Structure formats: structure tokens, C-alpha cells
Amino acid sequence: MELFASVASDPEVTRYMTWTPHSGVDETRRVITELFNVGNERTWLIELNESGEIIGSCGFRVDNTRSARVLERAGLSLEGRGVQHTVFPNIGKEPQDVLQFGKTVR
């Protein structure tokens, strides 16, 4: 599965995820089923136009400078900060703040 190979198994890529790097494809399938697009949350895969290669994922839980810049360049605006909103196990056990970005669709 391409998502496992390009994203989910890489410790650097998963640093700001709510889960640790996956040990196998079955774990990636479980995360897709249990965590992606549950309730009001949305997750999108990012792929290169030229090759269709999956290079990442995007959701509304983004709190690192590089990801914030990508969202701003894509036309989204910073709308707020969720204080001590989410635990990111790759960073630590304490809840971290998360930035909230949005874009008005007309």
C-alpha cells in the first residue's frame, strides 16, 4: 500500500501525526478505517500531479511551521488555535496546541 510506504512508516513524516510510525500495512489500513474521516474530521491524501505518487496527508490538525506555510500558500487563513487540543505521541505525552486554518468556498 502506497500510503504506508511513502508516509505512514516514516518517523520524520509522522512526527506531527496523532499516531506513531506504522510497523506494517495492516496498521495503516486500521488507521484509515478508524481515524481518517471520522465524525466531522476530514483527512486528504496529497499526491503529485505528474506521477500520482502519494507524498503526504492533510487534515485540520496542523501545528508545525512548514505545514502552516503550505496551507497559507494554498489560500487558507489562520482562524484560531486550539489550546492543549491533541496529544501527538511522537512529540510527547502532554496535549499540544493546534492551529486551525480555513478557506471560504464561494
N, C-alpha and C positions, 0 to 999 in steps of 0.2 A: 504494500500500500504506500503510495507516494507521500501522503501526509506524514506517516511515520518516518520514512527515510529522509525527507527534507527538513522536517520541522520537529516533530514530537520526540525524537530520540537525541536531539542536540541540546546539551546543558546550557549553552550560551543563548540559544534561541528561546528556550523555555524559561529563562530566568524570571521574567515578569508574568508568567502564567500562574494560575491557581493550582497547578499540579506539577509534580516533579517529572523529569525526563522519563519517557516510556521505555520499558525493557523489551517490549515486543509489539507486534502488530495487533494482537488481541487486546492489549491495553489501550491502544489508540482507538480501536473500534468501540470499546466500552466508554471512553471519554466522549466520543462523538454522540453516542446514544444517550448518555446520562447528563452531560454538561453543556453541549452545544445546543443552542436554540430552545432552552427550557424556559417556560413561563414567558416573561417579557424580554428576556435576554436574547441577543442575536449575535451570531458569530459568522464571519465570512472568511473564505479562503482567498488568498491573494496569489494570483498566477501571472506569469509573464505572458504578454500578448503573443510574442513571437513563437514561443515553444510550448506554451501551456503548462510549463513547469510550475508546481506549487512552491512558493517561496516563503509563505507565512500565513498567518491568520489575523483577523482584526475583529475586535468586539468593542463594547463600550467600556471595558475595564482597561484603560491605557494610562500608566503613570510613569513613563520614562521619557526623557527629553527627546530621544530620536523618534520614538513613535508619535509624540505630540507634534513634532515638526512635520512629519509625514501627513498627519491629519490636517494641520493648518494649510499645508501646500495643496491638499485636496479640496480646500474650500470650507472646512469645518471650523467652527469657532469654539473657544473655551467657554463653557457655560457655568462651570462650577467645580467644586471639589467635595468629594465625599470623605469626610474625616474619619480615619480609622475604620474604613469600609470593608476591606478584604484582607485575608491572610494569604500571603504568597509564600509557600513553604520553601521555595528556593532562596528566599531572602531572609526569612526568619519566622518566628512564631507569633510575633506581635502583628495586629492588624495595621495595614498601611493605608494612607490616603490614596484616593484615586481621582484622576481628573475626568471631567465629563465634557465631552465635545458633542456638538450637534450641527445640523445644517437644515435650513428651511427648504423644503421642496415645494416649488410653485408650479 
